[in-house]
Amino acid sequence: MSGPDFIEIGTDDPASTTAFFTAVMGWTWEDMGEGRGGYFTDGTRKVGIHEEGTPCMVPYLAVENIEVAVARVKSAGGALMGEIADAPGYGRFATCTDPRGVRFGLHQEK
């Protein structure tokens, strides 16, 4: 596993959160179209936005094989939240928690 390569921001007000981070960080917003939301980019990394009742920021850690990484999470006492998801054009994602409930994600490039 390596360091974070993707960050996801959950917010109850995507428009406000998008305006805030555009003003504060100077990030460029890329709309994915068709009501699918979008992401910020600094030219190197992407920061996604999705609607969620409890605002949060989740780092996604780069892994070579997501199934192997999820198995390691589980064997160390962590948990997979939901299922491994395929995101066309972006790769595969898994949201996990450590044994204390700290939320993080795993990301396998496409």
Backbone as CSV, one residue per row, in Angstrom:
resi,resn,N_x,N_y,N_z,CA_x,CA_y,CA_z,C_x,C_y,C_z
1,MET,0.842,-1.181,0.000,0.000,0.000,0.000,0.883,1.239,0.000
2,SER,0.373,2.281,-0.625,1.068,3.560,-0.567,0.165,4.624,0.023
3,GLY,0.583,5.864,-0.125,-0.139,6.974,0.470,-1.436,7.318,-0.251
4,PRO,-2.117,8.355,0.250,-3.384,8.777,-0.351,-3.206,9.199,-1.812
5,ASP,-4.117,8.734,-2.660,-4.088,9.177,-4.053,-5.428,9.746,-4.479
6,PHE,-6.404,9.732,-3.568,-7.731,10.259,-3.855,-8.361,10.637,-2.523
7,ILE,-9.103,11.733,-2.501,-9.826,12.143,-1.295,-11.276,12.353,-1.684
8,GLU,-12.182,11.910,-0.836,-13.615,12.084,-1.073,-14.185,12.938,0.056
9,ILE,-14.910,13.997,-0.307,-15.562,14.856,0.674,-17.054,14.564,0.649
10,GLY,-17.592,14.172,1.779,-19.026,13.981,1.924,-19.618,15.236,2.550
11,THR,-20.712,15.734,1.985,-21.302,16.967,2.479,-22.817,16.946,2.315
12,ASP,-23.505,17.663,3.203,-24.953,17.777,3.064,-25.336,18.941,2.149
13,ASP,-24.332,19.683,1.636,-24.576,20.805,0.727,-23.443,20.875,-0.298
14,PRO,-23.489,20.023,-1.336,-22.392,19.982,-2.313,-22.054,21.329,-2.954
15,ALA,-23.049,22.135,-3.267,-22.774,23.431,-3.915,-21.962,24.346,-2.998
16,SER,-22.341,24.416,-1.720,-21.628,25.253,-0.757,-20.204,24.749,-0.523
17,THR,-20.066,23.437,-0.375,-18.744,22.850,-0.149,-17.844,23.065,-1.364
18,THR,-18.404,22.933,-2.557,-17.641,23.167,-3.783,-17.163,24.616,-3.842
19,ALA,-18.048,25.557,-3.555,-17.677,26.974,-3.572,-16.598,27.269,-2.528
20,PHE,-16.724,26.670,-1.339,-15.757,26.894,-0.270,-14.358,26.444,-0.676
21,PHE,-14.225,25.185,-1.131,-12.888,24.680,-1.465,-12.314,25.328,-2.724
22,THR,-13.169,25.778,-3.627,-12.682,26.522,-4.787,-12.061,27.839,-4.317
23,ALA,-12.739,28.534,-3.401,-12.235,29.809,-2.886,-10.987,29.645,-2.032
24,VAL,-10.988,28.645,-1.163,-9.879,28.472,-0.219,-8.636,27.878,-0.875
25,MET,-8.829,26.823,-1.678,-7.684,26.093,-2.228,-7.338,26.475,-3.667
26,GLY,-8.265,27.133,-4.355,-8.014,27.478,-5.753,-8.073,26.275,-6.674
27,TRP,-8.717,25.193,-6.218,-8.822,23.986,-7.028,-9.750,24.210,-8.211
28,THR,-9.566,23.464,-9.261,-10.415,23.506,-10.445,-11.478,22.432,-10.330
29,TRP,-12.742,22.809,-10.576,-13.863,21.866,-10.498,-14.104,21.240,-11.861
30,GLU,-14.229,19.923,-11.909,-14.525,19.174,-13.133,-15.869,18.485,-12.948
31,ASP,-16.883,18.916,-13.681,-18.213,18.324,-13.600,-18.244,17.054,-14.441
32,MET,-18.755,15.959,-13.887,-18.809,14.689,-14.607,-20.054,14.600,-15.485
33,GLY,-20.965,15.573,-15.373,-22.147,15.606,-16.224,-23.221,14.620,-15.817
34,GLU,-24.394,14.788,-16.403,-25.521,13.883,-16.207,-25.887,13.691,-14.739
35,GLY,-25.705,14.729,-13.912,-26.060,14.646,-12.504,-25.195,13.718,-11.682
36,ARG,-24.001,13.374,-12.191,-23.119,12.420,-11.496,-22.151,13.113,-10.559
37,GLY,-22.257,14.431,-10.394,-21.339,15.138,-9.505,-20.059,15.510,-10.223
38,GLY,-18.980,15.513,-9.485,-17.703,15.879,-10.075,-16.588,15.779,-9.069
39,TYR,-15.493,16.444,-9.396,-14.323,16.396,-8.530,-13.473,17.633,-8.756
40,PHE,-12.646,17.931,-7.757,-11.631,18.962,-7.885,-10.362,18.297,-8.384
41,THR,-9.522,19.072,-9.030,-8.207,18.555,-9.380,-7.175,19.655,-9.204
42,ASP,-6.001,19.259,-8.775,-4.881,20.201,-8.700,-3.870,19.857,-9.788
43,GLY,-4.292,19.013,-10.716,-3.404,18.577,-11.786,-2.707,17.269,-11.471
44,THR,-2.671,16.894,-10.206,-2.013,15.660,-9.789,-2.994,14.698,-9.149
45,ARG,-3.768,15.194,-8.204,-4.714,14.362,-7.466,-6.133,14.845,-7.704
46,LYS,-7.084,13.976,-7.375,-8.497,14.327,-7.474,-9.127,14.300,-6.088
47,VAL,-10.056,15.229,-5.877,-10.823,15.297,-4.643,-12.285,15.278,-5.049
48,GLY,-12.973,14.189,-4.734,-14.369,14.036,-5.112,-15.310,14.637,-4.089
49,ILE,-16.528,14.918,-4.530,-17.590,15.430,-3.652,-18.804,14.528,-3.834
50,HIS,-19.416,14.140,-2.740,-20.683,13.421,-2.833,-21.596,13.895,-1.707
51,GLU,-22.881,13.705,-1.901,-23.836,14.115,-0.885,-23.914,13.056,0.200
52,GLU,-23.823,13.523,1.446,-23.858,12.632,2.608,-24.388,13.420,3.792
53,GLY,-25.220,12.799,4.601,-25.833,13.475,5.739,-24.849,13.959,6.787
54,THR,-23.790,13.206,7.018,-22.781,13.589,8.002,-21.519,14.007,7.261
55,PRO,-21.201,15.302,7.227,-20.020,15.758,6.505,-18.735,15.065,6.995
56,CYS,-17.884,14.721,6.044,-16.626,14.051,6.374,-15.647,14.183,5.207
57,MET,-14.401,13.870,5.470,-13.384,13.808,4.433,-12.689,12.462,4.584
58,VAL,-12.645,11.680,3.496,-12.111,10.325,3.551,-10.933,10.193,2.588
59,PRO,-9.734,9.868,3.106,-8.600,9.610,2.214,-8.689,8.198,1.637
60,TYR,-8.365,8.062,0.365,-8.304,6.755,-0.282,-6.835,6.443,-0.553
61,LEU,-6.381,5.308,-0.053,-4.984,4.901,-0.164,-4.793,4.020,-1.387
62,ALA,-3.738,4.278,-2.128,-3.447,3.519,-3.343,-3.003,2.101,-2.991
63,VAL,-3.594,1.117,-3.672,-3.205,-0.286,-3.508,-3.080,-0.918,-4.889
64,GLU,-2.264,-1.964,-4.982,-2.101,-2.663,-6.259,-3.230,-3.650,-6.510
65,ASN,-3.693,-4.303,-5.446,-4.754,-5.301,-5.572,-5.763,-5.076,-4.453
66,ILE,-6.944,-4.610,-4.813,-7.921,-4.214,-3.799,-8.451,-5.396,-2.991
67,GLU,-8.602,-6.573,-3.621,-9.074,-7.735,-2.869,-8.073,-8.137,-1.790
68,VAL,-6.789,-8.124,-2.120,-5.744,-8.460,-1.146,-5.727,-7.426,-0.026
69,ALA,-5.841,-6.149,-0.373,-5.825,-5.083,0.634,-7.032,-5.196,1.570
70,VAL,-8.214,-5.470,1.033,-9.406,-5.628,1.871,-9.231,-6.831,2.808
71,ALA,-8.658,-7.903,2.306,-8.403,-9.078,3.156,-7.470,-8.714,4.310
72,ARG,-6.461,-7.880,4.050,-5.545,-7.438,5.113,-6.281,-6.589,6.142
73,VAL,-7.158,-5.703,5.661,-7.953,-4.869,6.574,-8.750,-5.766,7.512
74,LYS,-9.442,-6.749,6.943,-10.278,-7.650,7.758,-9.446,-8.479,8.723
75,SER,-8.301,-8.986,8.275,-7.478,-9.825,9.156,-6.857,-9.017,10.289
76,ALA,-6.751,-7.697,10.104,-6.196,-6.843,11.153,-7.291,-6.300,12.078
77,GLY,-8.544,-6.740,11.860,-9.634,-6.328,12.736,-10.496,-5.202,12.201
78,GLY,-10.198,-4.728,10.983,-11.002,-3.681,10.367,-12.189,-4.270,9.635
79,ALA,-12.922,-3.409,8.937,-14.124,-3.859,8.234,-14.261,-3.147,6.898
80,LEU,-14.905,-3.827,5.959,-15.277,-3.254,4.668,-16.688,-2.702,4.821
81,MET,-16.893,-1.447,4.449,-18.228,-0.833,4.485,-18.855,-1.036,3.108
82,GLY,-19.847,-1.857,3.012,-20.484,-2.112,1.722,-19.673,-3.088,0.893
83,GLU,-19.525,-2.769,-0.382,-18.839,-3.642,-1.330,-17.715,-2.885,-2.038
84,ILE,-16.844,-3.613,-2.680,-15.854,-3.005,-3.568,-16.613,-2.469,-4.776
85,ALA,-16.358,-1.217,-5.139,-17.087,-0.575,-6.237,-16.161,-0.328,-7.422
86,ASP,-16.696,-0.560,-8.611,-15.979,-0.239,-9.844,-16.471,1.117,-10.333
87,ALA,-15.560,2.036,-10.585,-15.899,3.358,-11.103,-15.224,3.502,-12.462
88,PRO,-15.978,3.312,-13.542,-15.383,3.388,-14.882,-14.565,4.656,-15.073
89,GLY,-13.343,4.465,-15.536,-12.438,5.581,-15.753,-11.611,5.955,-14.538
90,TYR,-11.972,5.451,-13.352,-11.276,5.827,-12.121,-10.662,4.643,-11.389
91,GLY,-11.149,3.461,-11.628,-10.617,2.290,-10.950,-11.617,1.667,-10.000
92,ARG,-11.096,1.017,-8.964,-11.921,0.306,-7.991,-11.708,0.925,-6.615
93,PHE,-12.816,1.051,-5.872,-12.789,1.691,-4.569,-13.421,0.792,-3.515
94,ALA,-12.882,0.857,-2.302,-13.471,0.177,-1.149,-13.366,1.121,0.043
95,THR,-14.475,1.329,0.736,-14.455,2.146,1.940,-14.393,1.204,3.136
96,CYS,-13.479,1.491,4.040,-13.208,0.605,5.175,-13.182,1.397,6.479
97,THR,-13.113,0.652,7.583,-12.863,1.252,8.891,-11.796,0.432,9.601
98,ASP,-11.066,1.101,10.475,-10.138,0.369,11.327,-10.935,-0.197,12.496
99,PRO,-10.294,-0.950,13.412,-11.046,-1.552,14.518,-11.779,-0.544,15.413
100,ARG,-11.346,0.721,15.428,-11.980,1.756,16.259,-13.036,2.553,15.504
101,GLY,-13.214,2.262,14.204,-14.224,2.960,13.420,-13.714,4.107,12.567
102,VAL,-12.395,4.307,12.527,-11.825,5.364,11.686,-12.036,4.986,10.224
103,ARG,-12.671,5.867,9.481,-13.024,5.599,8.089,-11.888,5.987,7.141
104,PHE,-11.609,5.121,6.183,-10.620,5.371,5.138,-11.009,4.537,3.930
105,GLY,-10.369,4.790,2.821,-10.683,4.026,1.631,-9.455,3.424,0.990
106,LEU,-9.701,2.485,0.105,-8.659,1.868,-0.702,-9.009,2.143,-2.157
107,HIS,-7.998,2.398,-2.980,-8.220,2.712,-4.397,-7.217,1.947,-5.241
108,GLN,-7.733,1.167,-6.179,-6.895,0.470,-7.148,-7.090,1.172,-8.479
109,GLU,-6.009,1.644,-9.077,-6.094,2.331,-10.374,-6.759,1.422,-11.398
110,LYS,-7.341,2.025,-12.403,-8.043,1.286,-13.465,-7.115,0.373,-14.227
